[in-house]
Amino acid sequence: MSTTSLRGKAAAALLGFLVGGATGFLLTETVGAFLTFVLDRSLDVDGTGALLAAFIAVPILCALVGAAIGAHLAGRPPFQNKG
């Protein structure tokens, strides 16, 4: 594996990490807003440790999944339409 392809995979993994983390953050905020505005139930993360852990873990897990997907897709040849 050449250094150029390694550098490309690292850049794609970093981009996937950032996009995945942002997606996880938006996912937790969307769930919180939905519960607050639609179901009229506020989330109290001080009351339960499990809810706080979920709000921390979801963006981290999404970031790691995004990095894995980015690194995987960097090694594939570009899509070519045969039509």
Backbone bond lengths (Angstrom), bond angles and torsions (degrees), N, CA, C in turn:
res aa  C-N    CA-C-N  psi(-1)  N-CA   C-N-CA  omega(-1)  CA-C   N-CA-C  phi
1 M - - - 1.454 - - 1.522 107.63 -
2 S 1.303 117.92 128.63 1.452 121.31 -177.87 1.523 111.33 -81.42
3 T 1.334 115.01 165.09 1.466 118.99 -179.28 1.517 111.55 -69.15
4 T 1.329 117.18 -27.85 1.465 119.72 178.51 1.519 110.39 -66.76
5 S 1.318 117.24 -43.53 1.461 118.79 179.30 1.525 111.22 -70.30
6 L 1.334 117.09 -33.14 1.457 119.93 175.08 1.520 111.08 -65.51
7 R 1.325 115.66 -41.53 1.465 120.00 178.47 1.523 110.33 -65.87
8 G 1.321 117.76 -37.80 1.457 121.40 177.59 1.524 112.31 -67.07
9 K 1.334 115.61 -39.81 1.471 119.13 177.53 1.522 110.97 -67.15
10 A 1.327 116.54 -38.65 1.466 119.61 179.36 1.523 110.70 -66.20
11 A 1.320 116.69 -40.63 1.465 120.13 178.74 1.531 110.50 -65.90
12 A 1.313 116.73 -41.09 1.467 120.21 178.67 1.525 110.77 -67.05
13 A 1.326 116.85 -38.00 1.463 120.03 177.88 1.527 110.86 -66.62
14 L 1.331 117.50 -39.47 1.463 120.84 177.63 1.526 110.94 -64.90
15 L 1.310 115.97 -43.95 1.465 119.69 177.60 1.532 110.49 -62.88
16 G 1.316 117.75 -43.43 1.458 121.53 177.23 1.516 111.72 -62.70
17 F 1.330 116.90 -37.50 1.459 121.48 177.89 1.526 110.75 -62.75
18 L 1.327 116.66 -45.86 1.461 120.86 -179.59 1.532 111.90 -66.79
19 V 1.324 116.25 -44.68 1.465 119.78 179.63 1.530 110.59 -66.74
20 G 1.317 117.57 -41.08 1.458 120.86 178.12 1.521 112.17 -64.24
21 G 1.318 117.22 -41.18 1.457 120.42 177.69 1.519 111.97 -64.18
22 A 1.339 116.01 -42.10 1.467 119.69 177.29 1.524 110.74 -64.73
23 T 1.311 116.91 -38.44 1.462 120.53 177.94 1.525 111.19 -64.79
24 G 1.323 117.04 -42.52 1.459 120.57 177.87 1.523 112.13 -64.02
25 F 1.330 116.38 -39.15 1.462 120.07 177.16 1.530 110.51 -64.25
26 L 1.326 116.74 -45.64 1.460 119.94 178.39 1.529 111.54 -64.17
27 L 1.317 117.06 -34.44 1.462 120.67 177.87 1.526 111.28 -63.85
28 T 1.331 117.00 -45.51 1.463 119.14 179.24 1.518 111.38 -67.32
29 E 1.319 117.33 -38.19 1.463 120.10 179.00 1.532 110.97 -68.34
30 T 1.314 117.09 -36.07 1.459 120.46 178.07 1.522 111.11 -66.09
31 V 1.316 116.69 -42.62 1.467 120.09 177.98 1.525 110.14 -63.60
32 G 1.327 116.34 -43.26 1.462 119.66 178.29 1.515 112.72 -63.09
33 A 1.334 117.28 -42.67 1.468 120.64 178.55 1.526 111.18 -66.89
34 F 1.326 117.14 -39.17 1.455 120.55 178.58 1.525 110.91 -62.05
35 L 1.328 115.83 -46.54 1.458 118.95 -179.73 1.527 111.52 -65.31
36 T 1.322 117.33 -35.43 1.460 120.44 -177.92 1.522 111.73 -74.13
37 F 1.325 117.18 -49.70 1.462 120.39 -171.45 1.527 113.46 -88.37
38 V 1.312 118.26 -35.16 1.461 120.32 -176.22 1.531 110.76 -90.65
39 L 1.315 117.30 -47.35 1.460 120.38 -176.70 1.530 113.19 -94.34
40 D 1.332 116.47 -4.50 1.466 123.39 178.17 1.536 111.79 54.54
41 R 1.332 114.64 46.05 1.465 121.09 177.86 1.519 107.62 -134.92
42 S 1.317 116.88 115.43 1.464 119.69 -179.42 1.523 109.96 -83.55
43 L 1.314 115.16 149.34 1.456 120.58 179.59 1.521 109.45 -93.89
44 D 1.311 117.32 127.60 1.449 122.88 179.08 1.524 108.45 -109.32
45 V 1.334 116.09 98.41 1.460 118.88 -178.00 1.516 112.00 -77.97
46 D 1.334 118.07 -13.72 1.460 120.13 176.46 1.523 111.68 -75.74
47 G 1.323 116.67 -26.37 1.457 120.53 -176.33 1.517 114.07 -75.11
48 T 1.331 116.86 -37.30 1.461 119.68 -176.68 1.526 110.14 -127.52
49 G 1.304 114.84 136.25 1.460 119.52 178.10 1.517 112.76 -73.81
50 A 1.328 116.44 -27.87 1.468 120.02 -178.54 1.525 111.06 -66.61
51 L 1.323 117.22 -39.78 1.463 120.12 179.68 1.518 110.94 -67.68
52 L 1.315 117.38 -40.42 1.459 121.12 176.82 1.525 110.69 -64.08
53 A 1.324 116.58 -41.38 1.470 120.72 178.00 1.526 111.03 -63.24
54 A 1.322 117.13 -37.51 1.462 120.37 178.86 1.526 110.47 -66.82
55 F 1.328 116.88 -40.81 1.455 119.97 -179.91 1.531 112.18 -69.01
56 I 1.311 117.39 -22.45 1.460 120.89 175.48 1.528 110.55 -87.45
57 A 1.326 117.17 -39.64 1.460 121.51 -173.08 1.526 113.39 -75.14
58 V 1.322 118.16 -34.99 1.469 120.08 -175.63 1.534 112.14 -61.65
59 P 1.344 120.81 -49.06 1.467 118.78 177.14 1.526 113.38 -63.69
60 I 1.337 116.95 -35.43 1.465 119.14 179.57 1.524 110.63 -67.53
61 L 1.321 117.32 -44.68 1.468 120.11 178.59 1.525 111.64 -64.24
62 C 1.332 116.83 -41.21 1.465 119.74 177.72 1.529 111.15 -63.93
63 A 1.334 117.27 -36.90 1.462 120.76 177.61 1.526 111.04 -65.17
64 L 1.320 117.27 -42.49 1.464 119.97 179.01 1.527 111.84 -66.75
65 V 1.321 116.82 -39.89 1.469 120.03 176.47 1.526 110.21 -64.83
66 G 1.330 116.68 -41.00 1.467 120.23 177.64 1.520 112.28 -62.36
67 A 1.328 117.25 -39.19 1.465 120.63 177.67 1.523 111.37 -65.87
68 A 1.314 116.88 -40.89 1.471 120.18 178.60 1.523 110.95 -65.63
69 I 1.313 117.19 -41.32 1.465 120.37 178.82 1.522 110.21 -66.76
70 G 1.332 117.10 -42.28 1.469 120.07 178.94 1.516 112.17 -61.58
71 A 1.327 117.33 -43.92 1.461 120.74 178.88 1.527 111.12 -66.56
72 H 1.313 116.74 -36.53 1.465 120.33 179.18 1.522 110.92 -67.15
73 L 1.319 116.44 -44.81 1.460 119.59 -177.80 1.521 112.63 -72.19
74 A 1.327 118.10 -22.15 1.463 120.45 179.01 1.519 111.70 -69.08
75 G 1.306 117.52 -27.80 1.452 120.52 -178.87 1.511 114.46 -85.05
76 R 1.329 117.50 -5.64 1.460 121.01 -177.55 1.524 110.98 -90.84
77 P 1.311 117.79 149.58 1.466 119.41 175.76 1.528 109.57 -69.14
78 P 1.317 116.32 153.98 1.483 117.88 -179.38 1.526 111.52 -65.25
79 F 1.327 115.02 150.67 1.462 121.59 179.89 1.522 109.18 -70.56
80 Q 1.331 116.53 133.92 1.456 120.94 176.89 1.518 108.82 -124.56
81 N 1.296 115.36 126.36 1.455 121.25 -179.40 1.536 108.92 -78.60
82 K 1.330 116.53 123.65 1.475 120.67 -179.87 1.519 107.75 -107.65
83 G 1.269 115.81 78.12 1.443 116.73 -177.47 1.424 110.74 -142.72
